[in-house]
Amino acid sequence: MKILVVDDSKTNLMMTAAYLEQLGHEPVVSSDPYQCASLFESAKPDLVILDVVMDGMDGYACARAIRKINDAADDWVPIIFLSAMIDDKSIAQGFGCKN
């Protein structure tokens, strides 16, 4: 499975990519959230893993950009958010990432 991973922590990014490779997946990684949409479009991943808290652009904005591409292609790819924020508002915001 091809998995796009976007996290501004290079340590987290490297650890996640190594773990996914161990499991037999093909990680496509970026520490730059502004590359998320273009990487999604070019890599055509089966799954996306996004850090929520990143400098400049958060994971919710990345997810909205991905959903715009999904809607235009009449396609849907699951997104998993990585976050320590477990309050109801943050969870609802993740579910509400529509364009």
TAGI-V56402 format. One record per residue. RES is the residue in one small letter. SS is DSSP state (h for helix, s for strand, l for the rest). NEAR is the number of other C-alpha atoms within 8 Angstrom. Layout:
BEGIN
RES:SS:NEAR, RES:SS:NEAR
END
This chain:
BEGIN
m:l:8, k:s:11, i:s:13, l:s:14, v:s:14, v:s:14, d:l:14, d:l:12, s:l:7, k:h:8, t:h:6, n:h:8, l:h:15, m:h:8, m:h:8, t:h:9, a:h:12, a:h:8, y:h:8, l:h:11, e:h:10, q:h:7, l:l:6, g:l:7, h:l:10, e:s:9, p:s:11, v:s:10, v:s:9, s:s:12, s:l:10, d:l:9, p:h:15, y:h:7, q:h:8, c:h:12, a:h:11, s:h:7, l:h:10, f:h:11, e:h:8, s:h:6, a:h:8, k:l:8, p:l:11, d:l:9, l:s:12, v:s:12, i:s:12, l:s:14, d:s:13, v:l:10, v:l:7, m:l:11, d:l:6, g:l:5, m:l:9, d:l:12, g:h:13, y:h:10, a:h:9, c:h:14, a:h:12, r:h:11, a:h:10, i:h:11, r:h:12, k:h:10, i:h:10, n:h:11, d:h:9, a:h:7, a:h:6, d:l:6, d:l:7, w:l:7, v:l:9, p:s:7, i:s:9, i:s:8, f:s:10, l:s:8, s:l:8, a:l:4, m:l:6, i:l:7, d:l:6, d:h:6, k:h:6, s:h:9, i:h:10, a:h:8, q:h:9, g:h:9, f:h:6, g:l:6, c:l:11, k:l:7, n:l:6
END
